């Protein structure tokens, strides 16, 4: 699984806690924290990681760099479920409503705090992503059979 986000020092605890909790649930989370400006190298690295991922959790609370890479992932990886998460009360970036139109982008999960996010990981975040993964795989298999 790929975790995208741009985390300031104050938000780093959320990133670490999310990664640790996913590991406890037998996932291998790969975390990409945008600490520097996007470059071709970063973009290519994200594409490789997305190609290996079962699904993506994208924290768009501070979408400075995430929005560009998330846009690329959504457009290029049509079989990859994307679960956006957002700290409640934070603005949604301008282009996000357009991304919601893609069927592999799940509805936003808003969390009140790190504790709220972790408490709902097993009941809201992971099950929705896993369900979408299975749905996308069934659709891909049906398309292969029809062709």
Backbone bond lengths (Angstrom), bond angles and torsions (degrees), N, CA, C in turn:
res aa  C-N    CA-C-N  psi(-1)  N-CA   C-N-CA  omega(-1)  CA-C   N-CA-C  phi
1 X - - - 1.430 - - 1.525 108.29 -
2 X 1.291 115.93 145.01 1.464 121.61 -179.16 1.529 108.23 -110.00
3 X 1.325 116.25 131.05 1.461 121.97 175.56 1.520 107.36 -111.26
4 X 1.324 115.92 120.70 1.461 121.39 177.31 1.512 109.06 -107.83
5 X 1.304 115.81 143.08 1.452 119.76 175.87 1.504 110.91 178.97
6 X 1.298 114.98 164.08 1.456 120.87 172.55 1.510 105.15 -125.28
7 X 1.307 115.18 109.60 1.443 119.69 -171.40 1.516 111.21 -115.51
8 X 1.302 115.48 124.01 1.451 121.23 172.32 1.527 107.52 -74.06
9 X 1.306 117.07 170.68 1.462 120.53 179.79 1.530 111.74 -53.85
10 X 1.320 116.41 -40.51 1.463 119.87 -178.08 1.524 112.76 -68.25
11 X 1.337 117.88 -24.05 1.460 121.58 -178.89 1.529 112.68 -99.47
12 X 1.299 116.89 -5.21 1.463 121.15 -178.45 1.523 111.89 -58.44
13 X 1.310 117.95 -31.79 1.468 121.46 179.23 1.527 111.15 -61.60
14 X 1.318 117.84 -36.79 1.472 121.54 178.20 1.526 109.50 -64.83
15 X 1.292 116.52 -45.60 1.460 122.14 179.62 1.528 111.05 -59.13
16 X 1.322 116.68 -49.59 1.461 121.14 -179.67 1.524 112.00 -63.67
17 X 1.313 116.85 -41.97 1.462 120.83 -179.43 1.527 111.01 -66.11
18 X 1.319 117.74 -41.06 1.463 122.04 177.56 1.526 110.50 -61.79
19 X 1.306 116.20 -47.77 1.460 120.82 178.99 1.535 111.15 -60.58
20 X 1.325 116.75 -46.04 1.468 120.80 -179.67 1.524 111.93 -63.01
21 X 1.309 116.49 -41.66 1.471 120.13 -179.60 1.529 111.05 -66.91
22 X 1.304 117.18 -38.57 1.467 120.49 177.73 1.528 110.80 -65.42
23 X 1.304 116.68 -38.05 1.473 120.04 176.47 1.521 110.87 -61.93
24 X 1.325 116.53 -40.84 1.466 120.63 178.36 1.526 111.24 -61.51
25 X 1.314 116.82 -24.27 1.463 122.58 -178.61 1.533 111.84 -97.41
26 X 1.325 115.35 20.65 1.473 123.50 175.48 1.532 114.14 66.71
27 X 1.310 116.84 28.15 1.464 120.95 171.39 1.521 107.89 -100.65
28 X 1.300 115.16 157.96 1.456 120.99 174.81 1.527 107.24 -112.48
29 X 1.329 116.15 84.29 1.460 118.86 -176.73 1.528 111.50 -74.51
30 X 1.315 113.83 130.93 1.459 121.29 173.97 1.516 105.55 -107.16
31 X 1.297 115.11 121.78 1.453 120.50 -173.05 1.514 109.82 -106.75
32 X 1.322 115.43 132.74 1.449 119.54 175.95 1.515 108.12 -123.65
33 X 1.298 115.25 110.50 1.457 123.00 -179.30 1.531 107.60 -103.65
34 X 1.319 116.61 116.83 1.466 120.99 -179.32 1.518 109.83 -77.49
35 X 1.327 116.09 95.29 1.464 119.73 -179.61 1.523 110.93 -97.92
36 X 1.297 116.38 -16.33 1.457 119.38 179.75 1.512 108.80 -129.22
37 X 1.303 116.69 171.79 1.457 119.52 -177.72 1.523 110.27 -66.32
38 X 1.319 114.35 153.01 1.453 120.06 -179.04 1.518 109.75 -66.44
39 X 1.304 115.78 143.84 1.445 121.77 175.93 1.509 107.41 -141.09
40 X 1.316 116.76 175.38 1.450 120.84 178.52 1.516 110.52 -61.42
41 X 1.330 117.52 -39.10 1.462 121.44 178.49 1.516 111.26 -61.54
42 X 1.308 116.98 -44.83 1.461 121.54 179.34 1.523 109.59 -63.47
43 X 1.326 116.73 -45.86 1.460 121.01 -179.58 1.524 111.15 -59.85
44 X 1.320 117.58 -43.17 1.464 120.99 179.49 1.527 110.94 -67.89
45 X 1.317 117.77 -38.55 1.459 121.33 177.73 1.528 110.02 -62.02
46 X 1.312 117.16 -44.43 1.461 121.75 179.21 1.524 110.29 -61.61
47 X 1.323 117.74 -41.45 1.468 120.67 179.11 1.529 111.23 -62.64
48 X 1.316 116.93 -42.13 1.468 120.17 178.51 1.525 109.58 -63.31
49 X 1.321 117.38 -47.69 1.457 121.26 -179.62 1.530 111.52 -62.70
50 X 1.315 117.29 -40.47 1.466 120.61 178.36 1.525 110.65 -63.78
51 X 1.317 116.52 -36.82 1.455 120.33 178.60 1.524 112.94 -65.74
52 X 1.312 117.23 -22.63 1.462 122.29 179.20 1.529 112.73 -93.16
53 X 1.305 117.00 -14.28 1.463 121.46 -171.03 1.522 112.65 -81.43
54 X 1.318 115.66 148.89 1.467 122.76 172.21 1.532 108.59 -77.73
55 X 1.326 116.14 -43.34 1.455 122.41 174.15 1.522 108.86 -156.88
56 X 1.319 116.03 170.89 1.462 122.85 -177.39 1.527 109.28 -119.05
57 X 1.317 115.59 135.59 1.462 120.84 166.54 1.528 105.15 -110.30
58 X 1.322 115.66 120.40 1.466 120.51 -177.23 1.516 109.70 -117.45
59 X 1.328 116.26 111.89 1.460 120.72 176.07 1.521 107.10 -84.79
60 X 1.317 115.02 110.75 1.468 119.73 -176.65 1.521 111.44 -102.49
61 X 1.323 116.08 24.14 1.459 120.41 179.06 1.527 111.45 -61.93
62 X 1.303 117.57 -39.23 1.467 122.18 176.80 1.521 106.35 -129.14
63 X 1.331 117.28 81.81 1.463 121.13 -167.22 1.523 116.21 -84.62
64 X 1.293 118.78 27.06 1.456 120.72 -175.00 1.525 111.92 -47.91
65 X 1.317 118.59 -56.18 1.459 121.57 178.77 1.519 112.33 -101.88
66 X 1.299 117.19 -27.84 1.457 121.46 -175.54 1.518 111.57 -57.96
67 X 1.309 118.13 -36.23 1.466 120.17 -174.84 1.522 112.22 -60.75
68 X 1.317 118.37 -37.53 1.466 121.36 -179.82 1.526 109.94 -67.98
69 X 1.311 116.09 -48.73 1.464 119.60 -178.26 1.515 111.64 -69.35
70 X 1.321 117.48 -37.55 1.455 120.53 177.60 1.525 110.14 -63.43
71 X 1.294 117.00 -42.24 1.463 121.68 176.86 1.527 110.31 -58.55
72 X 1.326 117.31 -45.50 1.463 121.17 179.15 1.527 111.73 -63.48
73 X 1.326 116.66 -43.63 1.464 120.61 -179.69 1.525 110.44 -63.01
74 X 1.315 116.81 -46.52 1.464 120.51 -177.94 1.524 110.68 -61.53
75 X 1.309 118.11 -39.95 1.462 121.27 -178.27 1.530 112.83 -75.65
76 X 1.328 117.83 -35.28 1.464 121.04 -173.38 1.523 114.94 -93.68
77 X 1.320 117.79 -25.27 1.457 121.37 -175.61 1.531 109.17 -114.82
78 X 1.315 115.62 77.89 1.461 120.98 -174.16 1.520 113.12 -70.90
79 X 1.314 118.03 -11.95 1.453 120.88 178.10 1.514 112.85 -105.84
80 X 1.307 117.39 16.34 1.463 121.88 -176.05 1.527 109.96 -112.57
81 X 1.321 116.23 114.65 1.465 120.51 178.67 1.524 109.57 -66.51
82 X 1.330 115.71 137.56 1.461 122.10 179.77 1.527 108.32 -124.86
83 X 1.333 115.59 120.65 1.459 121.75 177.80 1.523 109.19 -108.01
84 X 1.341 117.46 101.36 1.458 119.40 176.01 1.526 110.64 -78.27
85 X 1.325 115.56 141.63 1.461 121.94 175.06 1.520 108.22 -128.19
86 X 1.323 115.43 152.03 1.465 120.76 -175.57 1.519 109.77 -149.76
87 X 1.310 116.83 134.28 1.453 121.50 173.99 1.526 108.33 -66.68
88 X 1.322 115.99 123.55 1.465 121.92 -177.04 1.527 110.60 -54.01
89 X 1.318 114.74 136.51 1.462 120.62 179.11 1.519 113.34 94.35
90 X 1.318 117.52 -11.13 1.460 120.94 179.18 1.533 109.52 -88.90
91 X 1.305 117.76 147.91 1.472 119.05 -178.65 1.533 111.72 -71.32
92 X 1.312 114.44 147.61 1.464 121.29 174.04 1.525 106.39 -89.01
93 X 1.337 116.48 132.26 1.457 117.60 -176.67 1.523 111.08 -67.25
94 X 1.308 115.83 154.84 1.459 124.32 -167.55 1.531 113.20 -55.03
95 X 1.317 119.50 -42.74 1.465 121.45 -175.19 1.524 114.20 -80.37
96 X 1.312 118.56 -10.67 1.458 119.37 -174.66 1.527 113.84 -59.73
97 X 1.326 120.32 -41.18 1.474 118.67 179.06 1.529 113.36 -55.19
98 X 1.311 117.89 -31.44 1.470 121.04 177.17 1.524 110.66 -67.07
99 X 1.326 117.79 -37.68 1.462 121.30 -179.72 1.521 111.98 -68.42
100 X 1.328 117.14 -29.10 1.462 120.75 -179.53 1.525 111.98 -63.38
101 X 1.309 117.22 -17.05 1.471 120.68 -179.62 1.524 112.31 -74.00
102 X 1.325 117.41 -18.76 1.455 120.57 178.46 1.525 108.44 -77.46
103 X 1.338 118.01 129.47 1.472 119.78 -173.96 1.524 115.00 -65.91
104 X 1.312 119.26 -16.49 1.462 120.88 179.77 1.536 112.08 -90.16
105 X 1.335 116.51 -1.76 1.467 121.14 174.49 1.524 107.09 -95.47
106 X 1.314 115.29 118.08 1.457 121.68 -177.47 1.524 111.51 -78.20
107 X 1.319 116.80 162.30 1.469 118.88 175.47 1.535 110.63 -60.22
108 X 1.292 115.13 148.14 1.455 122.00 -179.94 1.528 110.84 -59.92
109 X 1.325 115.98 137.37 1.459 120.11 170.03 1.521 106.64 -105.62
110 X 1.332 116.27 117.76 1.465 120.64 178.01 1.517 109.22 -98.22
111 X 1.320 115.28 132.96 1.451 120.10 179.79 1.526 110.32 -119.51
112 X 1.351 114.28 146.19 1.466 120.79 -178.24 1.518 112.60 -82.49
113 X 1.335 115.18 -31.52 1.458 120.97 -175.03 1.519 108.08 -161.84
114 X 1.305 116.31 172.50 1.457 121.21 175.72 1.531 110.03 -57.09
115 X 1.307 116.62 -43.53 1.455 121.13 -179.45 1.521 111.07 -61.75
116 X 1.328 116.62 -42.63 1.464 121.93 179.01 1.528 110.32 -62.80
117 X 1.317 117.39 -44.01 1.465 121.51 178.51 1.528 110.48 -59.51
118 X 1.318 116.79 -50.19 1.468 120.61 -178.03 1.522 111.85 -65.49
119 X 1.325 117.44 -37.70 1.463 121.14 179.71 1.521 111.70 -65.92
120 X 1.325 117.60 -27.75 1.464 121.72 -177.64 1.525 113.65 -102.25
121 X 1.300 116.68 0.71 1.459 120.55 -178.88 1.526 111.29 -58.11
122 X 1.320 117.15 -47.63 1.463 121.68 -175.69 1.523 113.32 -79.11
123 X 1.329 117.72 -17.61 1.457 119.29 -177.39 1.529 113.45 -106.44
124 X 1.308 117.74 -24.66 1.466 120.20 -175.71 1.527 113.78 -122.77
125 X 1.301 117.65 -48.52 1.461 120.54 -171.97 1.540 111.42 -76.47
126 X 1.310 117.41 -60.07 1.462 121.02 -175.84 1.531 112.41 -64.31
127 X 1.343 119.73 -48.32 1.472 118.14 -178.50 1.526 113.65 -58.98
128 X 1.332 117.25 -39.30 1.477 118.98 178.72 1.519 110.89 -64.25
129 X 1.332 116.16 -41.82 1.467 119.75 179.93 1.529 110.69 -66.68
130 X 1.316 117.18 -44.79 1.470 120.58 -179.96 1.529 111.33 -63.67
131 X 1.309 117.30 -40.57 1.462 121.28 177.73 1.529 110.38 -61.30
132 X 1.320 115.95 -42.35 1.471 120.18 179.75 1.525 110.49 -67.33
133 X 1.336 118.02 -38.20 1.469 121.46 176.86 1.528 109.45 -57.12
134 X 1.321 116.53 -49.16 1.470 120.74 -179.21 1.532 111.58 -63.32
135 X 1.314 116.63 -42.35 1.465 121.07 178.21 1.530 111.01 -60.65
136 X 1.315 117.31 -45.93 1.462 121.15 -179.80 1.524 111.19 -64.23
137 X 1.322 117.40 -37.80 1.460 120.94 178.53 1.527 111.43 -68.34
138 X 1.341 116.87 -39.64 1.477 119.94 176.92 1.523 110.28 -62.45
139 X 1.323 116.58 -44.91 1.465 120.76 179.49 1.524 111.18 -62.07
140 X 1.314 117.78 -41.44 1.467 121.10 179.28 1.524 110.08 -65.11
141 X 1.315 117.59 -40.61 1.468 121.02 179.16 1.531 110.61 -65.50
142 X 1.327 117.37 -39.39 1.469 121.07 178.43 1.524 110.70 -64.37
143 X 1.313 117.12 -40.10 1.463 120.69 178.90 1.527 111.01 -63.79
144 X 1.323 116.43 -40.06 1.459 120.45 178.50 1.525 109.77 -63.39
145 X 1.322 117.11 -43.48 1.457 121.12 -179.04 1.541 112.20 -66.42
146 X 1.324 115.89 -33.26 1.472 120.35 -179.33 1.527 111.42 -75.31
147 X 1.306 116.97 -24.62 1.472 119.77 -179.12 1.471 107.84 -92.41
